[in-house]
Every structure is written in C-alpha cells, then in structure tokens.
Amino acid sequence: MSSIPNNAMPHAAPAAEAETGAGTASPTLSERAAGLAELVRDHPKTAIAAGAVLAAGAAAIPLARARSRGRANGAGTGGGSGKSKKS
C-alpha cells in the first residue's frame, strides 16, 4: 500500500476575506464592460470562438422550440410515412 505524505496533499484553507470598506461594492456595469473589453483584447481568438458558440446557441433555440411544439401537437409521434395501408 502506498502512502502519500500530508505535505504533498492540498488542504482546504480559509478564503481570504476582503477588506470591509468603501471599495468592496460590486462593480458597475461599465466596470464589467471594461474588464470584458480587456479580456477580448488579450484573447481575440477565444472571444471569436465564444461569440460563434453564443450565436449558434441563439439560432438553435427557435428550432428546438418548434420541434417541441410539434411533439406537443401530436406531430412526429407515428413512426412512419403517415399513410395508412388499405387491404
């Protein structure tokens, strides 16, 4: 049986608490936008890929809704061409 020394294992430490002062308010929308703009400038290819994923997701929502509406109306539940055989 192998043993791992305690100093090799990560241990949970208390989170560093923020100073309780005037500067602890949540960032405003403009501050968040400035931070996002900085990230986009630092990582343009990642930003393009993320935008493409968001656009694809937004385009898929109407398709998924239409598909679920079709099932709710009884369409697509048969499993065939929809024509009945006559003998």
Order of alpha helices (4+ residues) and beta strands (2+ residues): alpha-alpha
